[in-house]
Amino acid sequence: MSGLEDRCAQFHEAAIGSGKSKGAAKEIATLRKFLYRNQTQRFSDKASARLLDAIAIFAQHEDGEGLLDDALKMPFTVFSTKQKSKMLKWMEERKRHNNGGDKSTAVPTKLILFSVIDVQGNKASLMNEETGESYEDVLLPDGELGEAIQKAFAASDEALDVLATLVGERVTIHNIKR
C-alpha cells in the first residue's frame, strides 16, 4: 500500500472506532487538512472508498458539515461524481435534520446484522436481517477479517452473519457474528 492509501485506511479505522483516535472533532480537522494538502494527488478507488466511509461516519458529527463541504470541493481525481452525489445527499439530510427542530446533529451509528448471500473476490452481497434489503458489491474489509469472511462463507452451508454499519447506502463490515 502507498502512503496515501495507508493514511486513508487510518482515517477509516478512526471513524469506525477501531484505530487510534484523537476524538472525532480532531480527526475531522485532520481529515480536512489532509484533503486540502492532497487534492492534487490521484487517489485509488480503494483509498477514495475508505475516505468516503470515514466522511459518511464523521458527517454525522456536529463538526461534519465543514468536512462535507470541503470534500465536495475536491477534484474528480479524489472523489467521483457518484461519490459527490452521495455527499450532497448527506448534506441535505443534515440540513433537514437541523431544521426539524432537533438541536443534536450527532446521529449515532449502530451495528446492524447482515446475512452474507454471496462472496465474489473481495466483494460480498449482503441482506439486512431487519428490513430484508439487499446490498450488492459491498467491499470486504482488508486483512484477517476479510479473509475470515471468505473462508467462513466457502466452508459453511449455513448462513453467515456479519455486523456492519449502514450510513446512507454505504455498508461497512466490522465483524463476523458468532
Beta strands, then each sheet from edge to edge (+ up, - down):
strand 1: 112-120
strand 2: 123-128
strand 3: 134-139
strand 4: 160-167
strand 5: 170-176
sheet 1: 3+ 2- 1+ 4- 5+
end
